[in-house]
Amino acid sequence: MTKITFIEADGTTVEAKAEPGMSVMQVAVNAGIAAIAAECGGACACGTCHCYVADEWADKLTPPEDDETDMLDFVIDPTATSRLSCQIAVTPEMDGLVINVPSSQT
């Protein structure tokens, strides 16, 4: 199992276990992270699973593809480490991944 730590906007930390192949969005939803709305169910069509990858992890993940980059243009307060959590597939190498959750997706 891979451990992922979600840091919510209010500073609450939630540690979750993930199976390889799951998306970070699925892990967040399973862990009850309310700010990851995931309205499109992981189809990279809405941006409601927007998150911020911790700086120390940003370069370790596969870069976003064009469709994700296009969708990130529509999220609130994007940064250089913004990602759609539905597009990050969990691998064993991601053990300890830290994800910061925005306060709102709308």
N, C-alpha and C positions, 0 to 999 in steps of 0.2 A: 504494500500500500504506500501511496505517496501522500505526504502531509502538505496541505496548503493552508496558509494563514491569511484570513481576510481581516482587514482593518477597516471597520466602518467609519463613517464621517465623524461620529461622536467619540471615536477612539476605542470603542469596544472591539476586542480581538476575539475572533472565532477560528478555532483550528478544526479542519475537516480532513477526512481521509478520502482519497480518490483512487480509483482503479485506473490503470493505464488504458488509454483510449477514450475515457470520458472527456467531456469538455469542461473547462473551468466553470462555465455557466451551469452545467448540470450539478457540479459539486456545490456551487453557491446556492442553488435552489434547494438541493437536498439538505444543506446546512441551515436553511431558513434565513438566508441573507435577503431581507425584504427589498433593499435598494436595487437588487438585480432582478428586474421585473421579467425579463425574457419573454416578452409578448409574442414574438414570432416563433418561439420554440427552438431557436438555434439556426434559423435559415439565413442569417446575415441580412435581414431585411428591415430591421427597425432601429437598432442602436440602443435598445433598452437593457442591454447587458454590458454596457460600457463600464470599463474599470481602468484603473491605473496600475500598471505593473511596477513594482518597486524598482528603483534605479539599478540596484545590483543584479537584477534579473532581466532587465530589458534586452540586453544584448545576447542573452543565453537562449532566448526563445526564437522559433522560426519567425522571420519577419512577416508582417501582414501581406496578404495578396491584394490585388487591385480592388476587388469588390469590398473588402473590409476597409481599405483606405478610403474609398469613396463614401462609405457609410459613416465613417468617423468624421467626415465633414459636417455632419448633421447633429452630432452629440453636443451636449452642454459642456463648456469648459474643457475642451480637449487639450492635452499636453503632448510632449514628445513621447511619453510612455503610455499613452492611451491605447487601449485595445478593446475589441469586442470579445468578451469572455467566451462566447460561443465558438469562436474561431481558434481558441487555444486548446489543442489536444494534449491531455496529460500524458507524460512519459515518466518512467522511473527517475530519470535525471532531474526532474523538477521537484524532487523531495525538498521541502523547505521553502517553496515558492511563496512570495508575499504579494498579495493583491490588495490595493487600496480601493475602497468603494466610494463612489461619489455620493453626496448627500441626496441627489435627485437625478432622475433620468429625464425629467420633463421641465 
